[in-house]
Amino acid sequence: MDMNSNSTTDTKWELRKAANKEEMNQQFIVFALTILLTILAFAAVVFTDTVSMWFVAPFIFVLAVIQVIFQLFYFMHMKHKGHAAPILFIFSGVLVAAVSILALMTVVWW
């Protein structure tokens, strides 16, 4: 009976170890991608002489949104079970903020 318990513990340990290794690999890849996105944003600002500012501003905004998503889901572990409510509140807040900004911009420009 003791041998069976030890075998089960070893199996759980190996599965946990493999899952942690996979998560660390994902975090490393996402970290490298965030560094690449930051370099792209700096490059876009550096080349504003050759690229229109109408392209640079939305481009940097899109890169920022991608980085926020990476930060939330990979470094703050929002992709794990039990985080549905915080994700709902975060995206609801983003939606309310976007609609509010759009409404205020519409009121000011009309």
N, C-alpha and C positions, 0 to 999 in steps of 0.2 A: 504494500500500500504506500509506503514511503517513496519507493522508486517511481511510482506513477505520479505522485504529487510533484516530485523533483523534475520529472520529464515535462509536465505541464507548465511548471514555472519557467523552465529553460526555453520552451517553445514560445511562451508569452514574451519573455525577455528578447528573444531573437526577432520576433515580429515587431516589437516596440523599437528595437534598435534599427531595423530596416526602415520603419516608418520615419524615425527621426533623421536617418541619413537622407532619405528622399526629400524630406522637408528642408533640410539644410542645403541640399543641392538646388532646390527651387528658390530658396532665399538668395543664394549666391547668384543665380542666373538673373533674378529680378533686380538685385543690387547692381549688377553689371549693366542691365538695361536702363536703370534709373541714371547711372553715371553717363551712359550714352545719350539719353534724352537731355540731360543737363548740358552736355557738350554741344548737342544740336541747337539748343536754345541760345547758348553763348555764340555759336557760329552764326545763327540767324541775326543776332544783334550786331555782330562784327561786320557782316556783309550787308548792312542796310543801305550802303551806297549803291550796290548792284541789284538789290531786291527791294521791291516796293514795301513800304510800311503797312500797306493794306494786306500784305501776305504775312509779314512778320508777326504782327500782333495776334491774329487768330491762330497762327502756327504755334506760338509760345503758349497761348491759352490751351490749345489741344494737348500739347506736351505736359502742361501742368495738370490737366484733368487725368491724363494717363498715369502720371506719377502719384497723384492722390489715390487713385484706385489701387495701384501697386502697394502703396503704403498701408492702406486699410486692409486689403485682403491677404497680403503676405507678411508684412512686418507687425501688424496689429492683430493678426490671426483671426480676422473676421470671416474667413472661409470655413472655419470649423463649425461643428454643430452647436446650436444654442445661441447663435448670434443673429437670428432672424429679426428680432425686435429692434436691436440697435441699428441694423442695416436699414430697416424700414424707416426708422426715425431720421437717420442721416439723409437718405435719399428723399424723404418727404420734405425735410428742411431745405435741401438743395432745390427741389422743385418750387417750393414756396418762395425762396429767395430769387430764383430765376424769373418767376412770374411777376414778383414785385418789382424787380429791376426793369423788366420789359414794360410793365404798366407805367412806371415812373418815367421811363424814357419816352414812351408814347405821349404822355401828358405834357412833358416838357417840350417836345419837338412839334406838337400840334398847337 
